[in-house]
Amino acid sequence: MGLRELKEMAEDRAKEKERRKREKERKKRRYYKHGQVKLKHSKRGLVSSALAFTSAFLMILIFSVSYISRGDVNIFIGLTGLGVLVMSAAGVERGVKGFKEREKNYASCKAGIAGNAVLLLIFTATFIRGFF
């Protein structure tokens, strides 16, 4: 190998390195919109939203079973209701803690807190109504 061939190989490597760098920058820019980074959802917010969805599903299921049996349900339905009440409270707590994650999209936190708070109020009202 001559000096000329080594020089050409080094130039080719430099061009390839520059091309890869430009490609990487172009891929990175795809995630930007108007100069801002596309944010991921908060993990705790997603958990909070999942708990709200699960609680809502179980609430509908519990109320349906109670309606079909005309209010004559066993202790299992009541315990499930208490479990859903605890799940809703945990969902509100997870949603609030999700706001502490930095540089995240907090939409899932807000939705989880709102959904769990509404379910928490519904179940609390249902249990208070059951005592009277």
N, CA, C and O atoms as a GROMACS GRO file, in nm:
protein
  528
    1MET      N    1   0.083  -0.118   0.000
    1MET     CA    2   0.000   0.000   0.000
    1MET      C    3   0.087   0.124   0.000
    1MET      O    4   0.187   0.136   0.072
    2GLY      N    5   0.045   0.213  -0.083
    2GLY     CA    6   0.121   0.336  -0.092
    2GLY      C    7   0.060   0.444  -0.003
    2GLY      O    8  -0.047   0.427   0.055
    3LEU      N    9   0.132   0.552   0.006
    3LEU     CA   10   0.090   0.665   0.087
    3LEU      C   11  -0.039   0.726   0.034
    3LEU      O   12  -0.124   0.773   0.110
    4ARG      N   13  -0.052   0.725  -0.098
    4ARG     CA   14  -0.171   0.780  -0.162
    4ARG      C   15  -0.296   0.700  -0.126
    4ARG      O   16  -0.402   0.758  -0.098
    5GLU      N   17  -0.284   0.568  -0.128
    5GLU     CA   18  -0.398   0.482  -0.094
    5GLU      C   19  -0.438   0.498   0.052
    5GLU      O   20  -0.557   0.499   0.084
    6LEU      N   21  -0.341   0.511   0.141
    6LEU     CA   22  -0.372   0.532   0.283
    6LEU      C   23  -0.443   0.665   0.304
    6LEU      O   24  -0.536   0.674   0.385
    7LYS      N   25  -0.400   0.766   0.231
    7LYS     CA   26  -0.463   0.897   0.241
    7LYS      C   27  -0.607   0.891   0.193
    7LYS      O   28  -0.695   0.951   0.254
    8GLU      N   29  -0.632   0.820   0.082
    8GLU     CA   30  -0.768   0.804   0.030
    8GLU      C   31  -0.856   0.728   0.129
    8GLU      O   32  -0.973   0.764   0.148
    9MET      N   33  -0.802   0.624   0.191
    9MET     CA   34  -0.879   0.546   0.289
    9MET      C   35  -0.916   0.633   0.410
    9MET      O   36  -1.027   0.625   0.461
   10ALA      N   37  -0.820   0.715   0.455
   10ALA     CA   38  -0.846   0.803   0.568
   10ALA      C   39  -0.953   0.906   0.532
   10ALA      O   40  -1.040   0.936   0.614
   11GLU      N   41  -0.948   0.959   0.409
   11GLU     CA   42  -1.050   1.054   0.365
   11GLU      C   43  -1.187   0.988   0.356
   11GLU      O   44  -1.288   1.047   0.393
   12ASP      N   45  -1.190   0.864   0.307
   12ASP     CA   46  -1.317   0.790   0.297
   12ASP      C   47  -1.376   0.766   0.436
   12ASP      O   48  -1.497   0.781   0.456
   13ARG      N   49  -1.290   0.729   0.531
   13ARG     CA   50  -1.336   0.708   0.667
   13ARG      C   51  -1.391   0.838   0.727
   13ARG      O   52  -1.494   0.837   0.795
   14ALA      N   53  -1.323   0.948   0.701
   14ALA     CA   54  -1.368   1.078   0.753
   14ALA      C   55  -1.503   1.116   0.692
   14ALA      O   56  -1.591   1.167   0.762
   15LYS      N   57  -1.519   1.092   0.560
   15LYS     CA   58  -1.646   1.123   0.495
   15LYS      C   59  -1.758   1.035   0.551
   15LYS      O   60  -1.869   1.083   0.575
   16GLU      N   61  -1.730   0.908   0.572
   16GLU     CA   62  -1.829   0.815   0.627
   16GLU      C   63  -1.869   0.857   0.769
   16GLU      O   64  -1.987   0.852   0.806
   17LYS      N   65  -1.770   0.898   0.847
   17LYS     CA   66  -1.797   0.943   0.983
   17LYS      C   67  -1.885   1.068   0.982
   17LYS      O   68  -1.978   1.080   1.061
   18GLU      N   69  -1.856   1.160   0.893
   18GLU     CA   70  -1.935   1.282   0.880
   18GLU      C   71  -2.078   1.251   0.833
   18GLU      O   72  -2.174   1.312   0.880
   19ARG      N   73  -2.091   1.156   0.740
   19ARG     CA   74  -2.223   1.116   0.691
   19ARG      C   75  -2.306   1.055   0.804
   19ARG      O   76  -2.425   1.085   0.818
   20ARG      N   77  -2.244   0.968   0.885
   20ARG     CA   78  -2.314   0.908   0.998
   20ARG      C   79  -2.358   1.013   1.099
   20ARG      O   80  -2.467   1.005   1.156
   21LYS      N   81  -2.270   1.111   1.121
   21LYS     CA   82  -2.302   1.219   1.215
   21LYS      C   83  -2.423   1.299   1.166
   21LYS      O   84  -2.512   1.331   1.245
   22ARG      N   85  -2.426   1.333   1.036
   22ARG     CA   86  -2.540   1.407   0.980
   22ARG      C   87  -2.668   1.324   0.988
   22ARG      O   88  -2.775   1.378   1.019
   23GLU      N   89  -2.657   1.194   0.961
   23GLU     CA   90  -2.774   1.105   0.967
   23GLU      C   91  -2.829   1.099   1.110
   23GLU      O   92  -2.950   1.100   1.131
   24LYS      N   93  -2.739   1.092   1.206
   24LYS     CA   94  -2.780   1.087   1.346
   24LYS      C   95  -2.851   1.217   1.386
   24LYS      O   96  -2.953   1.214   1.454
   25GLU      N   97  -2.798   1.330   1.343
   25GLU     CA   98  -2.861   1.459   1.371
   25GLU      C   99  -2.998   1.469   1.305
   25GLU      O  100  -3.092   1.522   1.366
   26ARG      N  101  -3.010   1.419   1.184
   26ARG     CA  102  -3.139   1.423   1.113
   26ARG      C  103  -3.242   1.337   1.186
   26ARG      O  104  -3.358   1.377   1.198
   27LYS      N  105  -3.201   1.219   1.233
   27LYS     CA  106  -3.293   1.134   1.308
   27LYS      C  107  -3.334   1.202   1.438
   27LYS      O  108  -3.449   1.193   1.479
   28LYS      N  109  -3.240   1.268   1.501
   28LYS     CA  110  -3.268   1.337   1.626
   28LYS      C  111  -3.369   1.449   1.604
   28LYS      O  112  -3.457   1.470   1.687
   29ARG      N  113  -3.357   1.521   1.493
   29ARG     CA  114  -3.446   1.632   1.464
   29ARG      C  115  -3.590   1.586   1.437
   29ARG      O  116  -3.683   1.666   1.449
   30ARG      N  117  -3.609   1.461   1.401
   30ARG     CA  118  -3.744   1.412   1.377
   30ARG      C  119  -3.829   1.419   1.502
   30ARG      O  120  -3.951   1.432   1.494
   31TYR      N  121  -3.767   1.410   1.618
   31TYR     CA  122  -3.841   1.412   1.743
   31TYR      C  123  -3.869   1.553   1.791
   31TYR      O  124  -3.938   1.571   1.891
   32TYR      N  125  -3.819   1.652   1.723
   32TYR     CA  126  -3.840   1.791   1.760
   32TYR      C  127  -3.954   1.849   1.679
   32TYR      O  128  -3.969   1.820   1.560
   33LYS      N  129  -4.034   1.930   1.743
   33LYS     CA  130  -4.137   2.003   1.672
   33LYS      C  131  -4.127   2.148   1.717
   33LYS      O  132  -4.148   2.179   1.834
   34HIS      N  133  -4.094   2.232   1.627
   34HIS     CA  134  -4.075   2.373   1.656
   34HIS      C  135  -3.970   2.394   1.765
   34HIS      O  136  -3.985   2.480   1.851
   35GLY      N  137  -3.866   2.316   1.760
   35GLY     CA  138  -3.753   2.333   1.851
   35GLY      C  139  -3.772   2.269   1.987
   35GLY      O  140  -3.689   2.291   2.076
   36GLN      N  141  -3.877   2.190   2.006
   36GLN     CA  142  -3.898   2.128   2.136
   36GLN      C  143  -3.891   1.977   2.125
   36GLN      O  144  -3.930   1.919   2.024
   37VAL      N  145  -3.842   1.915   2.229
   37VAL     CA  146  -3.829   1.770   2.233
   37VAL      C  147  -3.966   1.708   2.258
   37VAL      O  148  -4.044   1.760   2.337
   38LYS      N  149  -3.996   1.597   2.191
   38LYS     CA  150  -4.119   1.524   2.216
   38LYS      C  151  -4.104   1.451   2.348
   38LYS      O  152  -4.015   1.368   2.364
   39LEU      N  153  -4.192   1.482   2.443
   39LEU     CA  154  -4.180   1.427   2.577
   39LEU      C  155  -4.254   1.294   2.589
   39LEU      O  156  -4.359   1.274   2.528
   40LYS      N  157  -4.197   1.205   2.670
   40LYS     CA  158  -4.263   1.078   2.699
   40LYS      C  159  -4.357   1.098   2.817
   40LYS      O  160  -4.341   1.191   2.895
   41HIS      N  161  -4.454   1.008   2.829
   41HIS     CA  162  -4.549   1.016   2.940
   41HIS      C  163  -4.481   0.970   3.068
   41HIS      O  164  -4.392   0.886   3.067
   42SER      N  165  -4.525   1.027   3.177
   42SER     CA  166  -4.476   0.989   3.309
   42SER      C  167  -4.518   0.845   3.338
   42SER      O  168  -4.634   0.809   3.317
   43LYS      N  169  -4.425   0.764   3.387
   43LYS     CA  170  -4.458   0.624   3.415
   43LYS      C  171  -4.561   0.612   3.527
   43LYS      O  172  -4.653   0.530   3.518
   44ARG      N  173  -4.546   0.691   3.630
   44ARG     CA  174  -4.644   0.687   3.738
   44ARG      C  175  -4.779   0.738   3.693
   44ARG      O  176  -4.882   0.694   3.743
   45GLY      N  177  -4.780   0.831   3.598
   45GLY     CA  178  -4.906   0.878   3.542
   45GLY      C  179  -4.977   0.770   3.463
   45GLY      O  180  -5.099   0.758   3.469
   46LEU      N  181  -4.899   0.691   3.390
   46LEU     CA  182  -4.959   0.579   3.315
   46LEU      C  183  -5.015   0.474   3.411
   46LEU      O  184  -5.121   0.417   3.385
   47VAL      N  185  -4.944   0.449   3.521
   47VAL     CA  186  -4.994   0.355   3.622
   47VAL      C  187  -5.123   0.409   3.683
   47VAL      O  188  -5.219   0.334   3.705
   48SER      N  189  -5.126   0.538   3.711
   48SER     CA  190  -5.245   0.601   3.767
   48SER      C  191  -5.364   0.588   3.673
   48SER      O  192  -5.475   0.558   3.716
   49SER      N  193  -5.340   0.610   3.545
   49SER     CA  194  -5.448   0.596   3.446
   49SER      C  195  -5.495   0.452   3.434
   49SER      O  196  -5.615   0.426   3.420
   50ALA      N  197  -5.402   0.358   3.442
   50ALA     CA  198  -5.438   0.216   3.437
   50ALA      C  199  -5.521   0.178   3.560
   50ALA      O  200  -5.617   0.102   3.548
   51LEU      N  201  -5.484   0.230   3.675
   51LEU     CA  202  -5.563   0.203   3.796
   51LEU      C  203  -5.703   0.263   3.785
   51LEU      O  204  -5.800   0.203   3.831
   52ALA      N  205  -5.714   0.380   3.725
   52ALA     CA  206  -5.846   0.442   3.706
   52ALA      C  207  -5.932   0.356   3.613
   52ALA      O  208  -6.050   0.335   3.640
   53PHE      N  209  -5.873   0.308   3.504
   53PHE     CA  210  -5.948   0.223   3.411
   53PHE      C  211  -5.992   0.094   3.478
   53PHE      O  212  -6.107   0.052   3.464
   54THR      N  213  -5.902   0.031   3.551
   54THR     CA  214  -5.934  -0.094   3.620
   54THR      C  215  -6.042  -0.071   3.726
   54THR      O  216  -6.135  -0.151   3.738
   55SER      N  217  -6.029   0.037   3.800
   55SER     CA  218  -6.130   0.068   3.902
   55SER      C  219  -6.267   0.093   3.840
   55SER      O  220  -6.369   0.047   3.892
   56ALA      N  221  -6.269   0.164   3.729
   56ALA     CA  222  -6.397   0.191   3.661
   56ALA      C  223  -6.460   0.061   3.612
   56ALA      O  224  -6.581   0.040   3.626
   57PHE      N  225  -6.378  -0.027   3.555
   57PHE     CA  226  -6.429  -0.155   3.507
   57PHE      C  227  -6.488  -0.236   3.622
   57PHE      O  228  -6.598  -0.290   3.610
   58LEU      N  229  -6.414  -0.244   3.733
   58LEU     CA  230  -6.463  -0.321   3.848
   58LEU      C  231  -6.588  -0.256   3.910
   58LEU      O  232  -6.676  -0.326   3.958
   59MET      N  233  -6.594  -0.122   3.909
   59MET     CA  234  -6.711  -0.054   3.962
   59MET      C  235  -6.835  -0.090   3.880
   59MET      O  236  -6.940  -0.122   3.936
   60ILE      N  237  -6.822  -0.086   3.749
   60ILE     CA  238  -6.935  -0.122   3.662
   60ILE      C  239  -6.975  -0.267   3.686
   60ILE      O  240  -7.093  -0.300   3.690
   61LEU      N  241  -6.876  -0.353   3.702
   61LEU     CA  242  -6.902  -0.495   3.726
   61LEU      C  243  -6.974  -0.515   3.859
   61LEU      O  244  -7.071  -0.591   3.867
   62ILE      N  245  -6.927  -0.449   3.963
   62ILE     CA  246  -6.988  -0.462   4.096
   62ILE      C  247  -7.132  -0.410   4.095
   62ILE      O  248  -7.223  -0.475   4.146
   63PHE      N  249  -7.153  -0.292   4.036
   63PHE     CA  250  -7.288  -0.237   4.031
   63PHE      C  251  -7.381  -0.324   3.947
   63PHE      O  252  -7.498  -0.337   3.979
   64SER      N  253  -7.330  -0.382   3.840
   64SER     CA  254  -7.412  -0.471   3.756
   64SER      C  255  -7.454  -0.596   3.832
   64SER      O  256  -7.570  -0.636   3.826
   65VAL      N  257  -7.360  -0.656   3.903
   65VAL     CA  258  -7.392  -0.777   3.981
   65VAL      C  259  -7.493  -0.743   4.090
   65VAL      O  260  -7.587  -0.819   4.114
   66SER      N  261  -7.475  -0.629   4.154
   66SER     CA  262  -7.568  -0.588   4.258
   66SER      C  263  -7.708  -0.560   4.202
   66SER      O  264  -7.808  -0.595   4.264
   67TYR      N  265  -7.714  -0.499   4.085
   67TYR     CA  266  -7.843  -0.469   4.022
   67TYR      C  267  -7.913  -0.598   3.980
   67TYR      O  268  -8.034  -0.613   4.001
   68ILE      N  269  -7.838  -0.690   3.920
   68ILE     CA  270  -7.897  -0.815   3.872
   68ILE      C  271  -7.951  -0.898   3.989
   68ILE      O  272  -8.058  -0.959   3.979
   69SER      N  273  -7.878  -0.898   4.101
   69SER     CA  274  -7.922  -0.978   4.216
   69SER      C  275  -8.013  -0.897   4.310
   69SER      O  276  -8.044  -0.943   4.420
   70ARG      N  277  -8.056  -0.778   4.267
   70ARG     CA  278  -8.148  -0.691   4.341
   70ARG      C  279  -8.097  -0.657   4.481
   70ARG      O  280  -8.172  -0.653   4.578
   71GLY      N  281  -7.967  -0.633   4.490
   71GLY     CA  282  -7.906  -0.590   4.615
   71GLY      C  283  -7.870  -0.702   4.710
   71GLY      O  284  -7.812  -0.676   4.815
   72ASP      N  285  -7.901  -0.825   4.676
   72ASP     CA  286  -7.871  -0.937   4.764
   72ASP      C  287  -7.737  -0.998   4.720
   72ASP      O  288  -7.733  -1.097   4.646
   73VAL      N  289  -7.627  -0.937   4.767
   73VAL     CA  290  -7.493  -0.983   4.727
   73VAL      C  291  -7.419  -1.033   4.850
   73VAL      O  292  -7.454  -1.000   4.963
   74ASN      N  293  -7.316  -1.111   4.825
   74ASN     CA  294  -7.238  -1.166   4.936
   74ASN      C  295  -7.124  -1.072   4.974
   74ASN      O  296  -7.107  -0.965   4.914
   75ILE      N  297  -7.048  -1.112   5.072
   75ILE     CA  298  -6.940  -1.030   5.125
   75ILE      C  299  -6.828  -1.006   5.023
   75ILE      O  300  -6.755  -0.908   5.031
   76PHE      N  301  -6.816  -1.097   4.928
   76PHE     CA  302  -6.710  -1.084   4.826
   76PHE      C  303  -6.726  -0.956   4.746
   76PHE      O  304  -6.626  -0.891   4.713
   77ILE      N  305  -6.848  -0.919   4.714
   77ILE     CA  306  -6.872  -0.796   4.638
   77ILE      C  307  -6.835  -0.674   4.722
   77ILE      O  308  -6.777  -0.578   4.670
   78GLY      N  309  -6.867  -0.677   4.850
   78GLY     CA  310  -6.831  -0.566   4.938
   78GLY      C  311  -6.681  -0.551   4.953
   78GLY      O  312  -6.628  -0.440   4.952
   79LEU      N  313  -6.612  -0.664   4.967
   79LEU     CA  314  -6.466  -0.659   4.979
   79LEU      C  315  -6.401  -0.611   4.848
   79LEU      O  316  -6.301  -0.540   4.850
   80THR      N  317  -6.460  -0.652   4.738
   80THR     CA  318  -6.410  -0.603   4.609
   80THR      C  319  -6.429  -0.453   4.599
   80THR      O  320  -6.342  -0.383   4.547
   81GLY      N  321  -6.541  -0.403   4.647
   81GLY     CA  322  -6.565  -0.259   4.649
   81GLY      C  323  -6.464  -0.185   4.734
   81GLY      O  324  -6.416  -0.078   4.696
   82LEU      N  325  -6.430  -0.242   4.851
   82LEU     CA  326  -6.327  -0.180   4.935
   82LEU      C  327  -6.191  -0.183   4.865
   82LEU      O  328  -6.113  -0.088   4.875
   83GLY      N  329  -6.164  -0.292   4.796
   83GLY     CA  330  -6.038  -0.301   4.721
   83GLY      C  331  -6.030  -0.197   4.610
   83GLY      O  332  -5.924  -0.138   4.587
   84VAL      N  333  -6.141  -0.175   4.544
   84VAL     CA  334  -6.144  -0.074   4.438
   84VAL      C  335  -6.128   0.066   4.498
   84VAL      O  336  -6.065   0.152   4.438
   85LEU      N  337  -6.184   0.088   4.615
   85LEU     CA  338  -6.167   0.215   4.684
   85LEU      C  339  -6.019   0.241   4.715
   85LEU      O  340  -5.969   0.352   4.696
   86VAL      N  341  -5.951   0.138   4.761
   86VAL     CA  342  -5.806   0.149   4.790
   86VAL      C  343  -5.728   0.170   4.660
   86VAL      O  344  -5.633   0.249   4.657
   87MET      N  345  -5.767   0.100   4.553
   87MET     CA  346  -5.700   0.118   4.423
   87MET      C  347  -5.715   0.261   4.374
   87MET      O  348  -5.620   0.318   4.319
   88SER      N  349  -5.831   0.319   4.391
   88SER     CA  350  -5.853   0.457   4.348
   88SER      C  351  -5.767   0.554   4.429
   88SER      O  352  -5.711   0.648   4.373
   89ALA      N  353  -5.757   0.530   4.558
   89ALA     CA  354  -5.674   0.616   4.642
   89ALA      C  355  -5.527   0.602   4.601
   89ALA      O  356  -5.454   0.702   4.595
   90ALA      N  357  -5.484   0.480   4.572
   90ALA     CA  358  -5.345   0.458   4.527
   90ALA      C  359  -5.322   0.524   4.391
   90ALA      O  360  -5.213   0.575   4.365
   91GLY      N  361  -5.424   0.525   4.306
   91GLY     CA  362  -5.412   0.589   4.175
   91GLY      C  363  -5.395   0.739   4.186
   91GLY      O  364  -5.318   0.799   4.111
   92VAL      N  365  -5.467   0.800   4.279
   92VAL     CA  366  -5.451   0.945   4.302
   92VAL      C  367  -5.309   0.972   4.351
   92VAL      O  368  -5.244   1.067   4.308
   93GLU      N  369  -5.262   0.889   4.443
   93GLU     CA  370  -5.128   0.907   4.498
   93GLU      C  371  -5.021   0.891   4.390
   93GLU      O  372  -4.927   0.970   4.383
   94ARG      N  373  -5.035   0.790   4.305
   94ARG     CA  374  -4.939   0.770   4.196
   94ARG      C  375  -4.940   0.887   4.098
   94ARG      O  376  -4.836   0.929   4.048
   95GLY      N  377  -5.058   0.938   4.070
   95GLY     CA  378  -5.069   1.051   3.979
   95GLY      C  379  -4.999   1.175   4.032
   95GLY      O  380  -4.932   1.247   3.958
   96VAL      N  381  -5.015   1.200   4.161
   96VAL     CA  382  -4.950   1.315   4.223
   96VAL      C  383  -4.798   1.297   4.221
   96VAL      O  384  -4.724   1.392   4.193
   97LYS      N  385  -4.752   1.177   4.252
   97LYS     CA  386  -4.608   1.151   4.248
   97LYS      C  387  -4.551   1.157   4.106
   97LYS      O  388  -4.432   1.182   4.088
   98GLY      N  389  -4.636   1.133   4.007
   98GLY     CA  390  -4.592   1.138   3.868
   98GLY      C  391  -4.551   1.278   3.825
   98GLY      O  392  -4.472   1.293   3.732
   99PHE      N  393  -4.604   1.380   3.892
   99PHE     CA  394  -4.566   1.518   3.860
   99PHE      C  395  -4.422   1.548   3.898
   99PHE      O  396  -4.365   1.647   3.852
  100LYS      N  397  -4.362   1.464   3.982
  100LYS     CA  398  -4.224   1.487   4.026
  100LYS      C  399  -4.121   1.437   3.925
  100LYS      O  400  -4.003   1.470   3.935
  101GLU      N  401  -4.166   1.358   3.827
  101GLU     CA  402  -4.074   1.313   3.722
  101GLU      C  403  -4.043   1.430   3.631
  101GLU      O  404  -4.134   1.501   3.588
  102ARG      N  405  -3.917   1.449   3.602
  102ARG     CA  406  -3.873   1.565   3.524
  102ARG      C  407  -3.883   1.540   3.374
  102ARG      O  408  -3.862   1.428   3.327
  103GLU      N  409  -3.914   1.646   3.301
  103GLU     CA  410  -3.918   1.647   3.155
  103GLU      C  411  -4.005   1.535   3.099
  103GLU      O  412  -3.961   1.457   3.015
  104LYS      N  413  -4.128   1.527   3.148
  104LYS     CA  414  -4.225   1.427   3.104
  104LYS      C  415  -4.354   1.497   3.062
  104LYS      O  416  -4.377   1.614   3.096
  105ASN      N  417  -4.438   1.424   2.990
  105ASN     CA  418  -4.571   1.471   2.955
  105ASN      C  419  -4.664   1.432   3.070
  105ASN      O  420  -4.675   1.314   3.103
  106TYR      N  421  -4.729   1.531   3.129
  106TYR     CA  422  -4.809   1.506   3.249
  106TYR      C  423  -4.957   1.485   3.220
  106TYR      O  424  -5.039   1.485   3.312
  107ALA      N  425  -4.994   1.466   3.095
  107ALA     CA  426  -5.135   1.446   3.061
  107ALA      C  427  -5.190   1.320   3.125
  107ALA      O  428  -5.304   1.318   3.171
  108SER      N  429  -5.110   1.215   3.129
  108SER     CA  430  -5.157   1.090   3.190
  108SER      C  431  -5.173   1.106   3.341
  108SER      O  432  -5.261   1.044   3.401
  109CYS      N  433  -5.089   1.188   3.404
  109CYS     CA  434  -5.103   1.215   3.548
  109CYS      C  435  -5.236   1.285   3.574
  109CYS      O  436  -5.310   1.248   3.666
  110LYS      N  437  -5.264   1.387   3.494
  110LYS     CA  438  -5.387   1.464   3.512
  110LYS      C  439  -5.511   1.376   3.491
  110LYS      O  440  -5.606   1.383   3.569
  111ALA      N  441  -5.508   1.295   3.387
  111ALA     CA  442  -5.622   1.207   3.359
  111ALA      C  443  -5.639   1.103   3.469
  111ALA      O  444  -5.751   1.074   3.511
  112GLY      N  445  -5.528   1.047   3.516
  112GLY     CA  446  -5.534   0.947   3.622
  112GLY      C  447  -5.587   1.004   3.752
  112GLY      O  448  -5.669   0.942   3.820
  113ILE      N  449  -5.541   1.124   3.787
  113ILE     CA  450  -5.588   1.188   3.910
  113ILE      C  451  -5.738   1.220   3.900
  113ILE      O  452  -5.813   1.193   3.993
  114ALA      N  453  -5.780   1.275   3.787
  114ALA     CA  454  -5.921   1.310   3.770
  114ALA      C  455  -6.010   1.185   3.774
  114ALA      O  456  -6.111   1.183   3.844
  115GLY      N  457  -5.971   1.083   3.700
  115GLY     CA  458  -6.051   0.960   3.697
  115GLY      C  459  -6.058   0.892   3.832
  115GLY      O  460  -6.166   0.850   3.875
  116ASN      N  461  -5.945   0.882   3.899
  116ASN     CA  462  -5.943   0.817   4.030
  116ASN      C  463  -6.017   0.899   4.135
  116ASN      O  464  -6.081   0.842   4.224
  117ALA      N  465  -6.008   1.031   4.126
  117ALA     CA  466  -6.080   1.116   4.223
  117ALA      C  467  -6.231   1.100   4.207
  117ALA      O  468  -6.304   1.092   4.306
  118VAL      N  469  -6.278   1.096   4.084
  118VAL     CA  470  -6.422   1.078   4.060
  118VAL      C  471  -6.467   0.942   4.112
  118VAL      O  472  -6.571   0.932   4.178
  119LEU      N  473  -6.390   0.839   4.083
  119LEU     CA  474  -6.426   0.705   4.132
  119LEU      C  475  -6.420   0.698   4.284
  119LEU      O  476  -6.503   0.632   4.347
  120LEU      N  477  -6.323   0.765   4.342
  120LEU     CA  478  -6.311   0.769   4.488
  120LEU      C  479  -6.435   0.834   4.550
  120LEU      O  480  -6.487   0.786   4.650
  121LEU      N  481  -6.482   0.943   4.489
  121LEU     CA  482  -6.603   1.010   4.539
  121LEU      C  483  -6.726   0.921   4.523
  121LEU      O  484  -6.810   0.914   4.613
  122ILE      N  485  -6.737   0.853   4.409
  122ILE     CA  486  -6.852   0.766   4.385
  122ILE      C  487  -6.856   0.652   4.487
  122ILE      O  488  -6.960   0.624   4.545
  123PHE      N  489  -6.742   0.588   4.509
  123PHE     CA  490  -6.739   0.476   4.603
  123PHE      C  491  -6.759   0.523   4.747
  123PHE      O  492  -6.826   0.455   4.826
  124THR      N  493  -6.702   0.637   4.783
  124THR     CA  494  -6.724   0.689   4.918
  124THR      C  495  -6.871   0.721   4.940
  124THR      O  496  -6.927   0.688   5.044
  125ALA      N  497  -6.934   0.783   4.842
  125ALA     CA  498  -7.076   0.815   4.853
  125ALA      C  499  -7.160   0.687   4.861
  125ALA      O  500  -7.258   0.681   4.935
  126THR      N  501  -7.120   0.585   4.784
  126THR     CA  502  -7.193   0.458   4.787
  126THR      C  503  -7.183   0.391   4.923
  126THR      O  504  -7.282   0.339   4.974
  127PHE      N  505  -7.063   0.392   4.982
  127PHE     CA  506  -7.046   0.329   5.113
  127PHE      C  507  -7.117   0.409   5.222
  127PHE      O  508  -7.175   0.350   5.313
  128ILE      N  509  -7.113   0.542   5.214
  128ILE     CA  510  -7.183   0.623   5.313
  128ILE      C  511  -7.334   0.602   5.300
  128ILE      O  512  -7.405   0.593   5.401
  129ARG      N  513  -7.382   0.593   5.177
  129ARG     CA  514  -7.525   0.568   5.153
  129ARG      C  515  -7.564   0.429   5.206
  129ARG      O  516  -7.677   0.410   5.252
  130GLY      N  517  -7.475   0.336   5.201
  130GLY     CA  518  -7.504   0.200   5.249
  130GLY      C  519  -7.525   0.193   5.399
  130GLY      O  520  -7.593   0.104   5.448
  131PHE      N  521  -7.466   0.286   5.473
  131PHE     CA  522  -7.483   0.286   5.619
  131PHE      C  523  -7.620   0.336   5.662
  131PHE      O  524  -7.666   0.305   5.772
  132PHE      N  525  -7.685   0.415   5.578
  132PHE     CA  526  -7.813   0.477   5.617
  132PHE      C  527  -7.926   0.419   5.542
  132PHE      O  528  -8.041   0.460   5.563
   0.00000   0.00000   0.00000
